[in-house]
Amino acid sequence: MVTSAGSGPADRVREVVRPVVETAGLHLEEVTVSSAGRRSVVRVVLDLDEHAVGSLDLDTLGEVSRAVSAAMDAADPVRGEHVLEVSTPGTDRPLTELRHFRRARTRLVALTTRDGSTLEGRLLDAGEDGLVLETGTGSTQQVPLDHVVRGEVRVELRRAEDDEEGDA
């Protein structure tokens, strides 16, 4: 059995961890509670604020994870034994909401549009009026948000290597 927002244990966990997450300046993306034998597995997914560019670093994730664990221990929102997993959405999260697209700014993305076509480019901006992509030719293309069914971040190994070389 898996429960998420709108049903019992996940709602109780959400109420307990939300203040901790918001105090840390993060966004509570998702809470799920599932059965695993006699235990429950509580998964809490955190992200940076939608206006932030970059990734949630491991030190911050560790600090917030400890604070979430302490809040869970104090409030005991899940009956019985449980395992707590705190993570980030990762690059494989589908981009379906404006906040997801805002978080993906500067990344290479692929968009699937309502007519079934696919567009690929670097996401320069994301707002209520649409998305701005830099295409492979260096030109920009405006895509109305309501024309996009979903998007996904393309992993760029070469760009990560370039960033590491720049840090050296």
VENVENMO-V980484 format. One record per residue. N is the residue number from 1. RES is the residue in one letter. PHI is phi in degrees with one decimal (NA if undefined). BURIAL is I if it has 9 or more other C-alpha atoms within 8 Angstrom, else O. Layout:
# VENVENMO-V980484
[[N;RES;PHI;BURIAL] [N;RES;PHI;BURIAL]]
This chain:
# VENVENMO-V980484
[[1;M;NA;O] [2;V;-119.3;O] [3;T;-123.0;I] [4;S;-137.1;I] [5;A;-49.6;I] [6;G;101.8;O] [7;S;-141.3;O] [8;G;10.6;O] [9;P;-58.2;I] [10;A;-64.1;I] [11;D;-63.7;I] [12;R;-64.2;I] [13;V;-63.9;I] [14;R;-56.6;I] [15;E;-61.2;O] [16;V;-74.5;I] [17;V;-88.5;I] [18;R;-53.3;I] [19;P;-61.0;O] [20;V;-65.1;I] [21;V;-65.9;I] [22;E;-66.8;I] [23;T;-61.0;O] [24;A;-79.5;O] [25;G;78.9;O] [26;L;-110.3;I] [27;H;-110.5;I] [28;L;-84.2;I] [29;E;-78.5;I] [30;E;-160.4;I] [31;V;-133.1;I] [32;T;-131.7;I] [33;V;-129.1;I] [34;S;-133.4;I] [35;S;-82.5;I] [36;A;-141.0;O] [37;G;70.8;O] [38;R;-84.7;O] [39;R;-105.6;I] [40;S;-113.2;I] [41;V;-109.4;I] [42;V;-105.6;I] [43;R;-109.6;I] [44;V;-119.2;I] [45;V;-108.9;I] [46;L;-116.2;I] [47;D;-145.2;I] [48;L;-69.6;I] [49;D;-55.9;I] [50;E;-61.7;I] [51;H;-91.2;O] [52;A;-79.9;O] [53;V;-113.2;O] [54;G;116.8;O] [55;S;-122.9;O] [56;L;-71.8;I] [57;D;-78.8;O] [58;L;-64.0;O] [59;D;-63.0;O] [60;T;-64.2;O] [61;L;-59.5;I] [62;G;-64.2;O] [63;E;-61.9;O] [64;V;-68.4;I] [65;S;-60.4;I] [66;R;-65.0;O] [67;A;-67.2;I] [68;V;-63.5;I] [69;S;-61.0;I] [70;A;-63.4;O] [71;A;-64.8;I] [72;M;-64.5;I] [73;D;-62.5;O] [74;A;-70.4;O] [75;A;-93.8;O] [76;D;49.5;O] [77;P;-76.0;I] [78;V;-118.1;I] [79;R;-69.6;O] [80;G;81.3;O] [81;E;-71.7;O] [82;H;-148.6;I] [83;V;-111.9;O] [84;L;-102.1;I] [85;E;-121.0;O] [86;V;-115.8;I] [87;S;-148.1;I] [88;T;-109.1;O] [89;P;-63.8;I] [90;G;79.7;O] [91;T;-76.2;O] [92;D;-87.8;O] [93;R;-65.5;O] [94;P;-65.5;O] [95;L;-92.0;I] [96;T;-124.0;I] [97;E;-121.0;O] [98;L;-55.1;I] [99;R;-62.0;O] [100;H;-64.4;I] [101;F;-66.6;I] [102;R;-61.7;I] [103;R;-68.2;I] [104;A;-91.2;I] [105;R;-56.0;I] [106;T;80.5;O] [107;R;-95.6;I] [108;L;-77.6;I] [109;V;-130.5;I] [110;A;-118.3;I] [111;L;-113.4;I] [112;T;-104.8;I] [113;T;-99.3;I] [114;R;-57.9;O] [115;D;-83.8;O] [116;G;91.2;O] [117;S;-79.2;O] [118;T;-122.4;O] [119;L;-117.8;O] [120;E;-131.7;I] [121;G;175.2;I] [122;R;-84.8;I] [123;L;-79.4;I] [124;L;-88.8;I] [125;D;-153.4;I] [126;A;-143.5;I] [127;G;-146.7;O] [128;E;-55.8;O] [129;D;-86.7;O] [130;G;144.4;I] [131;L;-112.2;I] [132;V;-117.0;I] [133;L;-109.7;I] [134;E;-95.7;I] [135;T;-85.0;I] [136;G;-59.2;O] [137;T;-84.9;O] [138;G;89.8;O] [139;S;-85.8;O] [140;T;-109.4;O] [141;Q;-134.9;O] [142;Q;-90.3;O] [143;V;-123.4;I] [144;P;-59.6;I] [145;L;-58.7;I] [146;D;-73.9;O] [147;H;-90.9;O] [148;V;-97.3;I] [149;V;-83.3;I] [150;R;-164.9;I] [151;G;-138.1;I] [152;E;-147.3;I] [153;V;-80.4;I] [154;R;-92.4;I] [155;V;-75.0;O] [156;E;-117.1;O] [157;L;-70.6;O] [158;R;-62.7;O] [159;R;-64.3;O] [160;A;-63.4;O] [161;E;-63.6;O] [162;D;-61.4;O] [163;D;-63.0;O] [164;E;-65.1;O] [165;E;-65.2;O] [166;G;-69.5;O] [167;D;-80.4;O] [168;A;-73.2;O]]
